[in-house]
Amino acid sequence: MKNYNARLATRITAGVDARLRQLALVRRQRINRTLDDLLDRALPSTEELTSRLARLGDEDGEAADGRR
């Protein structure tokens, strides 16, 4: 899998930002490590995403063939 070395550009609410910083402080971790851990737990696995994408591709193929 390709590793991306780029910042995630997003805006989060002030409340979420404060809670993220507090969690990082409690865990004694850098914010990027804390955020990485949280996203890793929240997002589907690579295998699950691969499976979902394959099903999505199958559905698109069926729609193009008129079999949907």
MIVOPA-135371 format. One record per residue (C-alpha): x, y, z; residue in one letter. Coordinates in Angstrom, 2 decimals. Each point is the difference from the previous one (the first is absolute). Layout:
+---------+---------+---------+----+
:      c1 :      c2 :      c3 : aa :
+---------+---------+---------+----+
:       X :       Y :       Z :  A :
...
+---------+---------+---------+----+
//
This chain:
+---------+---------+---------+----+
:      c1 :      c2 :      c3 : aa :
+---------+---------+---------+----+
:    0.00 :    0.00 :    0.00 :  M :
:    1.26 :    3.47 :   -0.85 :  K :
:    0.84 :    2.22 :    2.93 :  N :
:   -1.03 :    3.61 :   -0.39 :  Y :
:    2.22 :    2.62 :    1.54 :  N :
:   -2.39 :    2.93 :   -0.07 :  A :
:   -1.96 :    1.91 :    2.56 :  R :
:   -3.67 :   -0.68 :    0.36 :  L :
:   -1.61 :    3.35 :   -0.66 :  A :
:   -3.26 :    0.20 :    1.86 :  T :
:   -1.88 :    2.24 :    2.34 :  R :
:   -1.27 :   -1.29 :    3.29 :  I :
:   -2.14 :    1.76 :    2.54 :  T :
:    1.61 :    1.72 :    2.96 :  A :
:   -1.56 :   -2.55 :    2.36 :  G :
:    1.42 :   -2.97 :   -1.88 :  V :
:    3.37 :    1.72 :   -0.24 :  D :
:    0.04 :    0.58 :    3.77 :  A :
:   -0.97 :   -3.61 :    0.74 :  R :
:    2.63 :   -1.32 :   -2.41 :  L :
:    2.68 :    2.13 :    1.67 :  R :
:   -1.14 :   -1.08 :    3.46 :  Q :
:    0.05 :   -3.68 :   -1.01 :  L :
:    3.51 :    0.39 :   -1.42 :  A :
:    1.09 :    1.63 :    3.24 :  L :
:   -1.53 :   -2.76 :    2.14 :  V :
:    1.60 :   -2.68 :   -2.19 :  R :
:    3.28 :    1.93 :   -0.09 :  R :
:    0.04 :   -0.31 :   -3.77 :  Q :
:    0.39 :    2.41 :   -2.86 :  R :
:   -3.29 :    1.12 :   -1.50 :  I :
:    0.77 :   -1.62 :   -3.36 :  N :
:    0.53 :   -3.37 :    1.73 :  R :
:   -3.23 :    0.38 :    1.97 :  T :
:   -1.94 :    0.96 :   -3.12 :  L :
:    1.55 :   -2.87 :   -1.96 :  D :
:   -1.03 :   -2.48 :    2.72 :  D :
:   -3.56 :    1.35 :    0.10 :  L :
:   -0.41 :   -0.09 :   -3.78 :  L :
:    1.51 :   -3.47 :   -0.20 :  D :
:   -2.66 :   -1.27 :    2.42 :  R :
:   -2.84 :    1.89 :   -1.67 :  A :
:    0.70 :   -0.85 :   -3.64 :  L :
:   -0.66 :   -3.38 :   -1.63 :  P :
:    3.00 :   -2.25 :   -0.58 :  S :
:    1.82 :   -0.04 :   -3.32 :  T :
:   -1.55 :   -3.39 :   -0.74 :  E :
:   -3.52 :    1.31 :    0.71 :  E :
:    0.56 :    3.06 :   -2.19 :  L :
:    1.38 :   -2.17 :   -2.81 :  T :
:   -3.06 :   -2.22 :    0.23 :  S :
:   -2.37 :    2.98 :   -0.02 :  R :
:    1.76 :    1.54 :   -2.99 :  L :
:   -0.19 :   -3.29 :   -1.89 :  A :
:   -3.75 :   -0.21 :    0.68 :  R :
:   -0.41 :    3.61 :   -1.08 :  L :
:    1.84 :   -0.78 :   -3.24 :  G :
:   -2.25 :   -3.03 :   -0.56 :  D :
:   -3.11 :    2.14 :    0.50 :  E :
:    1.29 :    2.61 :   -2.45 :  D :
:    0.65 :   -2.70 :   -2.58 :  G :
:   -3.48 :   -1.41 :    0.40 :  E :
:   -1.57 :    3.44 :   -0.37 :  A :
:    1.96 :    0.63 :   -3.21 :  A :
:   -1.16 :   -3.36 :   -1.38 :  D :
:   -3.60 :    0.82 :    0.83 :  G :
:   -0.30 :   -2.98 :    2.36 :  R :
:   -0.72 :    2.04 :    3.07 :  R :
+---------+---------+---------+----+
//
